[in-house]
Amino acid sequence: MQAFDDPDIEGVACYLSGARTGGIKGGLGLAEDTSDASIACRQVGPISIKNKFENGDQVFSEKRSLLFKRLRVVRFLDQKRNTLVYLAYSDKLIDGSPKNSVSSVPIMPWPNSLTGK
């Protein structure tokens, strides 16, 4: 599992998990990891948009094989519901359909203290 902060939206953190290939090839970075990934994004503080963004902007990318395959996370804004939506996906098909995972973060007021006042 790994975590990252949204580079353009302060107050949002995402957590990714995915299968990693072990063994000698995995340890040397020569194995191709599966396309499986799961994402959970949460509001962790007051939400503040630091930079203007477009729907579908990439917020995270990681190599998943020696060559072509990457795990990517892109962000969308659902204006009607005032919600940020994050999509994790692999950009290379392995064994059939692409695998993806979605998480959403409603943009909510943040309390000033732990008591919620």
C-alpha positions as CSV (number, residue, x, y, z in Angstrom):
1,M,0.0,0.0,0.0
2,Q,1.1,3.5,-0.7
3,A,-0.3,7.0,-0.1
4,F,0.0,10.3,-2.0
5,D,-1.5,13.8,-1.6
6,D,-3.3,15.3,-4.5
7,P,-0.8,17.8,-5.9
8,D,-3.5,20.4,-6.9
9,I,-6.1,19.9,-4.1
10,E,-4.9,20.5,-0.6
11,G,-6.7,18.4,2.0
12,V,-7.1,15.2,-0.1
13,A,-5.0,12.0,0.3
14,C,-5.3,8.8,-1.8
15,Y,-4.3,5.3,-0.8
16,L,-3.4,2.8,-3.5
17,S,-2.9,-1.0,-3.2
18,G,-2.0,-3.4,-5.9
19,A,-0.5,-6.8,-6.3
20,R,3.3,-6.9,-6.7
21,T,5.1,-9.7,-8.4
22,G,7.7,-11.3,-6.0
23,G,10.6,-13.6,-6.6
24,I,13.9,-12.7,-8.3
25,K,12.3,-11.1,-11.3
26,G,10.1,-8.9,-9.1
27,G,13.0,-7.9,-6.9
28,L,15.0,-6.8,-9.9
29,G,12.1,-4.9,-11.5
30,L,11.9,-7.3,-14.4
31,A,8.5,-8.9,-13.7
32,E,5.2,-7.4,-15.0
33,D,2.8,-6.7,-12.2
34,T,-0.9,-7.4,-12.7
35,S,-3.3,-4.6,-13.7
36,D,-5.2,-5.0,-10.4
37,A,-5.3,-1.8,-8.2
38,S,-7.6,-0.4,-5.6
39,I,-7.9,3.3,-4.6
40,A,-9.4,5.0,-1.6
41,C,-9.3,8.8,-1.4
42,R,-10.3,10.8,1.6
43,Q,-10.6,14.4,2.9
44,V,-7.8,14.8,5.4
45,G,-8.1,18.5,6.0
46,P,-9.7,21.7,4.7
47,I,-10.0,21.3,0.9
48,S,-8.3,24.1,-1.1
49,I,-7.8,24.1,-4.8
50,K,-4.2,25.1,-5.3
51,N,-4.1,25.0,-9.1
52,K,-6.7,25.1,-11.8
53,F,-7.3,21.7,-13.3
54,E,-9.2,19.9,-16.1
55,N,-11.3,16.8,-15.8
56,G,-9.1,13.8,-16.5
57,D,-5.9,15.4,-15.3
58,Q,-3.3,12.9,-14.1
59,V,-2.5,13.1,-10.3
60,F,-0.3,10.0,-10.0
61,S,1.6,7.6,-12.2
62,E,3.8,4.6,-11.5
63,K,5.7,2.1,-13.7
64,R,4.2,-1.4,-13.4
65,S,6.5,-3.2,-15.8
66,L,10.0,-2.8,-17.3
67,L,8.5,-1.3,-20.5
68,F,5.1,0.2,-21.4
69,K,2.6,-0.5,-18.5
70,R,1.9,2.2,-16.0
71,L,-0.6,2.6,-13.1
72,R,-2.3,6.0,-13.4
73,V,-4.7,8.0,-11.3
74,V,-6.8,10.8,-12.8
75,R,-9.1,13.3,-11.2
76,F,-12.6,14.6,-12.2
77,L,-14.9,17.1,-10.7
78,D,-18.6,16.2,-10.4
79,Q,-19.9,19.7,-10.2
80,K,-23.5,18.7,-9.7
81,R,-22.6,16.8,-6.5
82,N,-19.7,19.0,-5.5
83,T,-17.5,15.9,-5.4
84,L,-14.0,15.0,-6.6
85,V,-13.7,11.6,-8.3
86,Y,-10.5,9.7,-8.6
87,L,-10.0,6.8,-11.1
88,A,-7.1,4.4,-10.9
89,Y,-6.3,2.3,-14.0
90,S,-3.6,0.5,-15.9
91,D,-2.8,1.8,-19.4
92,K,-1.9,-1.6,-20.8
93,L,-4.4,-4.5,-21.1
94,I,-3.3,-7.7,-19.5
95,D,-5.4,-10.9,-19.6
96,G,-8.6,-9.3,-21.0
97,S,-10.5,-6.3,-19.7
98,P,-8.8,-3.3,-18.2
99,K,-8.9,-3.2,-14.4
100,N,-9.9,0.1,-12.7
101,S,-11.0,1.4,-9.3
102,V,-12.9,4.6,-8.4
103,S,-13.1,6.7,-5.2
104,S,-14.9,9.9,-4.5
105,V,-14.4,12.7,-2.0
106,P,-17.3,15.0,-1.3
107,I,-16.1,18.6,-0.8
108,M,-17.3,19.3,2.7
109,P,-16.6,22.0,5.3
110,W,-13.8,21.1,7.7
111,P,-14.4,21.7,11.5
112,N,-12.1,24.2,13.2
113,S,-11.2,21.9,16.0
114,L,-11.6,18.3,17.1
115,T,-14.8,19.2,18.9
116,G,-16.4,20.1,15.6
117,K,-17.2,23.7,16.7
